[in-house]
Amino acid sequence: MYKRARLKDTIEVPPRHLADVTPDLVKRLLQDKLEGRMDEEVGSIVTVTDVHDIGDGAVLPNRPGVYYEAEFDAVTYDPEMQEVVDGEVVEVVNFGAFVGIGPVDGLLHVSQISDEYLAFDEENQQLASRESNQILGTGDAVRTRIVTKSIDERNPRESKIGLTAKQPGLGKHGWLRAKHEEEQEAE
């Protein structure tokens, strides 16, 4: 879920910028330091938007810069358990599909896509059902639910988000429309 958060952090202002410590400079330094970083409490920091307060600078021994604590607003993304999310398939592998959900990717394991057997077509980078001719490939829009979450703050790319598409209303967008049309025809 995307959220706007008021946060505090300390940034180092290099000596060449000490004459011009402005909110714009502090914002750029915060963006360089924090954007894309994953935090267990706030999730992924998508962007720093506004700097509200810059504290007094502090000098540390054997460090060339000056350290300032800043209070700022940021847009964050924190995947919540059981949250239903729309995303796009960014990669298909033999064991499932990686789905881009906001600034992170989740794994939609092959066992969580369909009750049907899905064969991996390496040449076309897709998973295909022989029974219903359903195909899931790179670029497909899907609706999934978050079922597991393990955040790695030190290496955000190693964070693991598990997804499912097996409940009603979940799956590839084209499949959902086709199923809805079938249900309307049956009535």
C-alpha positions as CSV (number, residue, x, y, z in Angstrom):
1,M,0.0,0.0,0.0
2,Y,1.3,3.5,-0.9
3,K,1.5,5.9,2.0
4,R,2.7,9.4,2.7
5,A,4.9,9.4,5.8
6,R,6.7,12.1,7.8
7,L,10.2,10.7,8.5
8,K,13.5,11.8,10.0
9,D,17.0,10.9,8.9
10,T,20.5,12.2,9.1
11,I,22.4,13.2,6.0
12,E,26.0,14.2,5.4
13,V,26.5,17.5,3.6
14,P,29.9,17.4,1.8
15,P,32.3,20.3,2.5
16,R,31.8,21.8,-1.0
17,H,28.1,22.4,-0.2
18,L,28.4,23.8,3.3
19,A,27.9,27.4,2.2
20,D,24.5,26.5,0.6
21,V,22.6,24.2,3.0
22,T,19.1,24.7,1.6
23,P,15.9,22.5,1.7
24,D,16.5,21.7,-2.0
25,L,20.1,20.5,-1.4
26,V,18.9,18.4,1.6
27,K,16.1,17.0,-0.5
28,R,18.5,15.9,-3.2
29,L,20.8,14.3,-0.6
30,L,17.9,12.5,1.0
31,Q,16.7,11.3,-2.4
32,D,20.2,10.0,-3.2
33,K,20.5,8.2,0.1
34,L,17.0,6.8,0.6
35,E,15.0,6.3,-2.6
36,G,14.7,2.6,-3.4
37,R,15.8,1.6,0.1
38,M,13.7,-0.9,2.0
39,D,12.8,-0.4,5.7
40,E,11.0,-2.9,7.8
41,E,8.8,-0.2,9.4
42,V,7.9,2.0,6.4
43,G,8.5,-0.3,3.4
44,S,10.2,0.9,0.3
45,I,10.9,4.7,0.1
46,V,9.6,5.6,-3.4
47,T,10.4,9.3,-3.3
48,V,11.2,12.2,-0.9
49,T,8.7,15.0,-1.5
50,D,9.2,17.9,0.9
51,V,11.8,18.9,3.5
52,H,10.2,20.5,6.6
53,D,13.0,21.0,9.1
54,I,16.8,20.9,9.0
55,G,18.4,20.7,12.4
56,D,21.7,22.1,13.5
57,G,24.8,20.6,11.9
58,A,27.2,18.4,13.8
59,V,30.8,17.6,13.0
60,L,32.2,14.2,13.6
61,P,35.9,13.4,14.2
62,N,37.8,12.3,11.1
63,R,34.8,13.0,8.9
64,P,34.9,15.8,6.3
65,G,31.2,16.6,6.1
66,V,28.7,18.1,8.4
67,Y,25.7,16.0,9.6
68,Y,22.2,17.4,9.7
69,E,19.0,15.7,10.9
70,A,16.2,16.5,8.6
71,E,12.4,16.0,8.9
72,F,10.7,15.3,5.6
73,D,7.8,13.8,3.8
74,A,8.1,10.7,1.6
75,V,5.9,8.5,-0.5
76,T,6.4,4.9,0.7
77,Y,5.2,1.5,-0.5
78,D,4.7,-1.2,2.1
79,P,3.2,-4.4,0.8
80,E,0.7,-5.6,3.4
81,M,-0.3,-9.2,4.0
82,Q,-3.5,-10.2,2.3
83,E,-3.5,-7.0,0.2
84,V,-4.9,-7.4,-3.3
85,V,-2.6,-5.8,-5.8
86,D,-2.5,-5.3,-9.6
87,G,0.8,-5.7,-11.3
88,E,2.6,-6.6,-14.5
89,V,4.5,-9.9,-15.1
90,V,8.2,-8.8,-15.5
91,E,9.7,-12.2,-15.9
92,V,8.6,-15.8,-16.4
93,V,10.6,-18.8,-15.2
94,N,10.0,-22.5,-14.9
95,F,8.7,-22.2,-11.3
96,G,6.4,-19.2,-11.8
97,A,6.3,-15.5,-12.7
98,F,7.8,-12.4,-11.1
99,V,5.2,-9.6,-10.9
100,G,6.1,-6.0,-10.5
101,I,3.9,-4.5,-7.7
102,G,5.0,-1.0,-7.1
103,P,8.7,-0.6,-6.6
104,V,9.2,-4.3,-5.7
105,D,8.6,-7.7,-7.4
106,G,6.6,-10.5,-6.0
107,L,6.8,-14.2,-6.9
108,L,3.6,-15.8,-8.3
109,H,4.6,-19.5,-7.9
110,V,3.3,-21.8,-10.6
111,S,1.3,-23.7,-8.0
112,Q,-0.5,-20.4,-7.1
113,I,-1.5,-19.4,-10.6
114,S,-4.0,-22.1,-11.6
115,D,-5.3,-25.5,-10.6
116,E,-4.4,-26.7,-14.1
117,Y,-0.9,-27.9,-15.0
118,L,1.1,-25.1,-16.5
119,A,4.0,-25.9,-18.8
120,F,7.0,-23.6,-19.1
121,D,7.7,-22.4,-22.7
122,E,11.2,-21.1,-22.4
123,E,11.4,-19.9,-26.0
124,N,8.4,-17.6,-25.6
125,Q,8.9,-17.0,-21.9
126,Q,5.5,-18.0,-20.8
127,L,3.5,-20.5,-18.8
128,A,0.7,-22.3,-20.8
129,S,-2.2,-24.5,-19.9
130,R,-3.0,-27.4,-22.2
131,E,-6.5,-27.8,-20.9
132,S,-7.9,-24.2,-21.2
133,N,-5.2,-22.7,-23.5
134,Q,-4.6,-20.0,-21.0
135,I,-1.2,-18.3,-21.3
136,L,0.7,-16.1,-18.8
137,G,3.7,-14.2,-20.2
138,T,5.9,-11.1,-19.7
139,G,3.9,-7.9,-19.9
140,D,0.6,-9.5,-18.8
141,A,-1.5,-7.6,-16.2
142,V,-2.5,-9.7,-13.2
143,R,-4.4,-9.2,-10.0
144,T,-2.9,-11.1,-7.1
145,R,-3.0,-11.2,-3.3
146,I,0.1,-11.0,-1.0
147,V,0.5,-14.1,1.1
148,T,4.0,-13.9,2.3
149,K,6.5,-11.1,3.0
150,S,10.1,-11.2,4.1
151,I,11.9,-7.8,3.9
152,D,15.7,-7.6,3.6
153,E,16.7,-4.1,4.6
154,R,20.3,-4.5,3.7
155,N,19.7,-5.8,0.3
156,P,16.2,-4.8,-0.8
157,R,16.4,-6.8,-4.1
158,E,16.6,-9.9,-1.9
159,S,13.3,-9.2,-0.2
160,K,10.7,-11.9,-0.9
161,I,7.0,-11.2,-1.6
162,G,4.8,-14.3,-2.2
163,L,1.7,-13.9,-4.3
164,T,-1.4,-16.0,-5.1
165,A,-3.9,-15.8,-7.9
166,K,-6.1,-18.8,-7.1
167,Q,-9.0,-17.1,-5.4
168,P,-12.1,-15.8,-7.2
169,G,-11.4,-12.4,-8.8
170,L,-7.7,-12.9,-9.0
171,G,-5.5,-13.9,-12.0
172,K,-4.6,-12.5,-15.4
173,H,-6.9,-9.6,-16.3
174,G,-7.9,-11.2,-19.6
175,W,-8.9,-14.4,-17.8
176,L,-11.0,-12.5,-15.4
177,R,-12.9,-10.7,-18.2
178,A,-13.4,-14.0,-20.1
179,K,-14.7,-15.7,-16.9
180,H,-17.1,-12.8,-16.2
181,E,-18.4,-13.0,-19.8
182,E,-19.0,-16.8,-19.5
183,E,-20.9,-16.3,-16.3
184,Q,-23.1,-13.6,-17.9
185,E,-23.8,-15.9,-20.9
186,A,-24.8,-18.7,-18.5
187,E,-27.4,-16.6,-16.8
